[in-house]
Amino acid sequence: MDLEEARATLFATLSRVSHTESIPLAEALGRVTAEPVYAQLSLPPFPASAMDGYAVRREDFGQKEPLRLIGQSLAGHPFHGRVGTGECVRIFTGAVVPEGADLIILQERLAVAGQDDGESVHFEDHEPDESFIRRVGNDVEKGQIICDAGDRLTPLTLGSLASAGVSCIEVVRKVRVGIFSSGDELRDPGTPPEALALGQIYDSNAFTLANLLQHLPVDLVPLQRLADDEEAVGKALADAAERCDMLITSGGVSVGDADFIGATIARLGQLAFWRLNLKPGKPLAFGSIGDCWIFGLPGNPISTIVTCLLLVKPSLQILCGTRPSALLRIDAEMATQISHRPGRAEYQRGVYKQSDESGAIEVRHTGDQGSNRLSTFNGANCLIEIPKESADLPVGSRVSILPLSDLLG
């Protein structure tokens, strides 16, 4: 199955978790709205001055005569009278425009000579560019949707909600995600090197996956590592599936004698697909056990990361209640040669920058692209997308790149 077909299958299959909860706005950053939020009042709720200056009647200012100063309007301390013929009110940004006034004359337009004798105000002779008055609802109209269901709450959205007086908001419950690493060879980071037996390695995948998901509204469920034992794998997956909305495993999904993930999913639930036309990441299982979705990712670290970024994260976005991110592709020119055999789409780690001379985007790969080499991500800022039809790509070839800033966000 090609990547785009796999993504389309996932997006058509998955849906958001059903439960919601009401939380304080102060705790809502990064959460996903469960329902639309409507403005309960217009913003601003009164005509407000956009500048510091003087509130006047346009017909009086057109007479070019001095105006009588009758008071001032400050933010939070409005003028409670009416501006009549030949009158004006000193006003400040954000303050209520007094009744009768329909124009703000900027304070810098106060005449240099005979500015203000305490009773009359003289202005320069000019034509105002605009009224400098923010009408009621200039920002948001009463009843307008401030944020829709399925919106991810950013600092900017939260600011809009706070300005509308919202203090609590209904959001989708956090998705419960369990992460398994699979393999008898794995040991916890922090184990002294001298304590590693021959053939043992540190478990980086579980740590990496947890951090790749940290920006999503998920709760990570602590799980034990999977042993290379079919019965133990079956019991662990069945138990975890009752506690989680999604399980992610790394390793044990290929065709070796100790690879039990795909077969276990098929035996205990449903296996939707297995194996992708993708490099790195060919052995990948997706299915479900009960109400829990399961991704069986390959065990090689690069394969785990690439498939998580391209498939797992957008799938989790759906479960969290928001829309899956489209892949941002940027056209670039190869600054190094790429070797590629036609047949599978490939995603190599690369570094792109803008050329100082032409201004075009140039990209180079980060060396030997073995799927075990986590070091190929050191300094990388993109994935280089090589179509399955492509053969070797010489310097100067046009390619699409996927910025890591977008994939990781």
C-alpha positions in Angstrom: 0.0 0.0 0.0 1.4 3.4 -1.0 1.7 6.1 1.6 -1.2 8.3 0.3 -3.5 5.2 0.1 -2.6 4.3 3.6 -3.3 7.8 4.9 -6.6 7.9 3.0 -7.6 4.5 4.6 -6.7 5.7 8.1 -8.5 9.0 7.7 -11.7 7.2 6.4 -11.6 4.7 9.2 -10.8 6.7 12.3 -13.0 9.1 14.3 -12.6 11.2 17.4 -13.1 9.7 20.9 -16.6 10.3 22.1 -16.1 11.7 25.6 -15.8 15.4 26.3 -15.1 17.5 29.4 -15.4 21.0 30.6 -12.1 22.6 31.7 -10.9 26.1 32.7 -9.6 28.3 30.0 -6.3 28.5 31.8 -5.8 24.7 31.3 -7.0 24.5 27.7 -3.8 25.2 25.7 -3.3 22.5 23.0 -6.7 20.9 23.7 -9.4 20.4 21.0 -12.8 22.1 21.2 -15.8 19.7 21.3 -18.4 22.2 20.1 -18.5 25.7 18.6 -18.0 28.6 20.9 -20.2 31.6 20.1 -19.5 35.3 21.1 -22.0 36.3 23.8 -21.4 40.0 23.0 -19.9 42.1 20.3 -16.3 43.1 20.6 -15.8 45.9 21.2 -19.2 46.2 22.9 -19.2 50.0 22.4 -17.8 52.5 19.9 -14.1 52.9 20.8 -11.4 55.3 19.8 -8.6 53.7 17.8 -6.2 56.6 18.7 -5.4 59.2 21.3 -6.9 62.5 20.3 -10.2 64.5 20.4 -13.7 63.3 19.8 -15.6 65.8 17.7 -18.6 66.1 15.4 -17.5 65.9 11.8 -19.8 68.8 10.8 -18.2 71.0 13.4 -14.6 70.1 12.4 -15.5 71.0 8.8 -16.1 74.6 9.9 -12.4 75.0 10.8 -13.4 76.8 14.0 -12.0 76.3 17.5 -13.9 73.8 19.6 -14.8 74.0 23.3 -13.3 71.2 25.4 -15.9 69.8 27.8 -14.2 66.7 29.3 -12.3 63.6 28.7 -12.9 59.9 28.0 -10.3 57.3 29.2 -10.3 53.6 28.9 -12.5 52.3 31.7 -13.6 55.9 32.6 -16.0 57.1 29.9 -17.3 60.7 29.4 -21.0 60.6 30.4 -22.3 63.5 28.5 -23.0 64.3 24.9 -20.9 66.2 22.4 -22.9 69.1 21.2 -22.4 71.8 18.5 -18.9 73.3 18.7 -17.7 70.9 21.5 -15.1 68.2 21.8 -13.9 65.6 24.3 -10.3 64.6 25.0 -10.1 60.8 24.3 -7.6 58.0 24.6 -7.1 54.7 22.7 -9.8 52.1 23.7 -12.0 54.6 25.4 -15.7 55.0 24.7 -16.5 57.5 22.0 -19.1 59.8 23.6 -22.5 60.2 22.2 -22.7 62.8 19.4 -19.1 62.4 18.3 -18.4 60.7 15.0 -14.7 61.6 14.4 -11.5 61.4 16.3 -8.9 64.1 15.5 -5.4 62.8 16.3 -3.6 64.6 19.1 -0.7 65.3 16.8 -3.0 67.4 14.7 -3.5 69.8 17.6 -2.4 73.3 16.3 1.1 74.4 17.4 0.0 78.0 18.0 -2.7 78.5 20.6 -3.1 74.8 21.3 -5.4 74.7 24.3 -6.2 77.5 26.6 -8.2 75.2 28.8 -11.5 75.9 27.2 -11.0 76.0 23.4 -9.0 73.6 21.1 -7.4 74.6 17.8 -6.5 72.0 15.2 -4.4 72.0 12.1 -6.2 72.5 8.8 -6.4 69.0 7.2 -8.7 66.4 5.9 -8.8 63.3 8.3 -7.9 60.0 6.6 -10.6 58.1 8.5 -12.9 58.4 11.6 -10.5 56.4 13.8 -13.5 55.0 15.6 -13.9 51.2 16.0 -17.6 50.4 15.6 -19.4 47.9 17.8 -18.4 44.4 16.6 -15.4 45.7 14.7 -13.5 42.6 15.9 -16.3 40.1 16.6 -20.1 40.3 16.2 -22.4 38.9 18.8 -23.3 35.3 17.9 -20.3 34.9 15.6 -18.3 31.6 16.0 -15.0 32.4 17.8 -13.7 28.9 17.4 -15.4 25.9 15.8 -15.6 22.3 16.9 -12.4 20.5 16.2 -10.1 23.6 16.6 -6.8 23.2 18.3 -6.6 25.8 21.1 -3.5 28.0 20.5 -2.4 30.9 22.6 -3.9 33.2 20.0 -7.3 31.4 20.1 -7.3 31.4 23.9 -6.7 35.2 23.8 -9.8 35.6 21.6 -11.9 33.5 24.0 -10.6 35.4 27.0 -11.5 38.7 25.3 -15.1 37.4 24.9 -15.3 36.6 28.7 -15.1 32.8 28.2 -13.7 31.1 31.4 -14.5 27.4 30.7 -14.7 25.4 27.5 -15.9 22.0 26.4 -13.0 20.0 24.9 -12.5 16.4 23.7 -11.1 14.1 26.4 -7.4 13.4 26.1 -6.7 10.3 24.0 -5.2 7.5 26.1 -2.1 6.2 24.3 0.0 3.2 25.2 3.5 2.7 23.8 5.2 -0.7 23.7 8.7 -1.6 22.7 9.3 -5.2 21.6 12.4 -7.2 22.0 14.4 -9.2 24.5 17.5 -7.3 23.5 16.2 -3.9 24.8 17.4 -2.3 28.1 16.4 1.0 29.7 18.5 4.0 29.0 20.7 4.7 32.0 21.7 1.0 32.4 25.5 1.1 32.8 27.3 0.1 29.6 29.1 -2.6 31.4 25.8 -4.1 32.5 24.8 -4.7 28.9 25.2 -8.3 27.8 26.4 -9.1 24.3 23.7 -8.4 21.8 21.7 -6.0 24.1 21.0 -2.4 23.2 19.3 0.6 24.7 15.6 1.1 24.1 15.3 4.5 22.3 12.1 4.0 20.4 9.7 4.2 23.3 11.4 7.4 24.5 11.4 8.9 21.0 7.7 8.0 20.4 6.6 9.5 23.7 8.4 12.8 22.9 7.0 12.9 19.3 3.5 12.8 20.7 4.0 15.4 23.5 2.5 18.3 21.6 -0.8 16.4 21.1 -3.6 16.3 23.8 -2.9 12.7 24.8 -2.3 10.9 28.1 0.5 8.3 27.9 -0.4 5.1 29.7 2.7 3.4 31.3 3.3 0.0 29.8 5.9 -2.7 30.2 8.2 -3.8 27.4 7.0 -6.7 25.2 9.0 -9.9 25.5 9.7 -12.1 22.4 7.0 -14.6 23.5 3.8 -15.0 21.5 1.6 -15.8 24.5 3.0 -12.9 26.5 2.6 -10.5 23.6 -1.1 -11.6 23.2 -1.9 -11.1 26.9 -0.1 -7.7 27.0 -1.9 -6.3 24.0 -5.3 -7.6 25.1 -4.9 -6.1 28.6 -3.5 -2.7 27.3 -6.3 -2.5 24.6 -8.9 -2.3 27.5 -7.1 0.7 29.0 -6.1 2.6 25.8 -7.7 4.3 22.8 -4.6 3.6 20.8 -1.6 1.3 21.2 1.7 1.9 19.4 4.3 -0.9 19.3 7.8 -0.7 17.8 9.5 -3.9 16.7 8.2 -7.4 16.3 6.2 -6.6 13.2 8.3 -8.1 10.4 8.5 -11.7 9.3 11.0 -13.1 11.8 10.4 -16.0 14.1 10.0 -13.6 17.0 7.7 -11.1 15.2 4.2 -11.7 16.7 2.5 -8.2 16.5 0.7 -8.5 13.2 -0.5 -12.1 13.8 -1.6 -11.2 17.3 -3.7 -8.2 16.1 -5.3 -10.5 13.5 -6.0 -13.2 16.1 -7.4 -10.9 18.8 -9.1 -8.3 16.6 -8.9 -7.1 13.0 -5.8 -6.4 10.9 -6.6 -3.7 8.4 -3.3 -3.6 6.5 0.3 -4.8 6.9 3.3 -3.7 4.8 3.7 -0.4 3.1 5.3 0.5 -0.2 7.6 2.8 1.8 11.3 3.2 2.7 12.0 3.3 5.6 8.9 1.6 7.1 7.8 -1.3 4.9 6.7 -3.6 7.7 3.8 -1.7 9.4 0.7 -3.2 10.8 -2.6 -1.3 11.5 -5.7 -2.7 13.1 -7.8 -2.9 16.2 -8.5 -5.0 19.3 -11.9 -4.2 20.6 -12.3 -0.4 20.7 -8.5 0.2 20.7 -6.6 1.1 17.5 -3.2 -0.4 17.1 -0.1 0.6 15.1 2.6 -1.9 14.9 5.7 0.1 13.8 9.0 -1.3 12.6 11.7 -1.6 15.1 14.5 0.2 13.3 14.7 3.7 14.9 14.5 5.7 11.6 11.6 3.5 10.4 9.8 4.1 13.7 10.2 7.9 13.5 9.2 8.3 9.8 6.1 6.1 10.1 5.1 7.9 13.3 5.4 11.3 11.7 3.7 10.4 8.4 0.9 8.1 9.8 0.6 7.9 13.5 0.5 11.6 14.4 -2.1 12.5 11.8 -4.2 9.5 12.9 -4.0 10.7 16.5 -5.1 14.1 15.5 -8.3 12.6 14.3 -8.8 10.7 17.6 -8.1 14.0 19.4 -11.0 15.6 17.5 -9.1 17.8 15.0 -8.3 17.6 11.3 -5.3 15.6 10.2 -2.5 17.8 8.9 -1.8 17.7 5.2 1.8 17.1 4.2 3.5 20.4 3.5 5.7 19.9 0.4 8.2 22.4 -0.7 10.0 22.3 -4.1 13.8 22.1 -3.8 16.9 21.4 -5.8 19.3 18.6 -4.9 22.8 19.8 -3.9 24.0 16.2 -3.5 23.4 13.0 -5.5 20.8 10.5 -4.2 20.9 6.8 -5.0 17.5 5.2 -5.4 16.1 2.1 -6.9 12.6 2.4 -8.4 9.8 0.5 -6.6 9.3 2.1 -3.2 8.8 5.8 -2.2 11.6 6.8 0.1 12.0 9.5 2.7 15.6 10.5 3.3 16.8 12.9 6.0 18.1 16.2 4.6 19.2 19.7 5.3 17.7 22.5 3.2 18.5 26.2 3.0 18.0 29.1 0.7 20.8 29.7 -1.8 22.7 32.9 -1.2 23.0 33.4 -5.0 19.8 32.3 -6.6 17.4 32.4 -3.7 16.2 28.9 -4.6 15.8 26.2 -1.9 18.7 23.7 -2.0 18.8 20.4 -0.1 21.4 17.8 0.7 21.0 14.5 2.4 22.7 13.7 5.7 24.9 10.8 4.6 24.3 7.0 4.7 20.6 6.6 5.1 20.5 3.2 6.9 17.3 2.8 8.9 19.2 2.1 12.1 21.2 5.4 11.9 19.6 7.9 14.3 22.5 10.1 13.6 21.1 10.9 10.2 18.6 13.2 12.0 21.4 15.2 13.6 21.2 18.6 12.0 18.4 17.5 9.6 15.5 19.9 9.1 13.5 18.0 6.5 12.6 14.7 4.8 13.5 14.4 1.1 10.6 12.7 -0.7 11.7 10.4 -3.5 8.8 9.0 -5.6 8.7 5.3 -6.1 9.2 5.7 -9.9 12.5 7.6 -9.5 15.9 6.2 -10.2 19.1 7.9 -9.0 18.8 11.6 -8.7 21.8 13.6 -9.8 22.8 17.0 -8.4 20.3 19.6 -9.7 17.3 17.3 -9.6 14.0 18.8 -8.5 12.5 17.1 -5.4 9.9 17.8 -2.8 10.9 18.2 0.8 8.8 17.9 4.0 10.0 20.4 6.6 10.5 18.7 10.0 9.2 21.9 11.7 5.8 21.1 10.2 5.9 17.3 10.9 7.0 17.8 14.5 4.6 20.6 15.3 
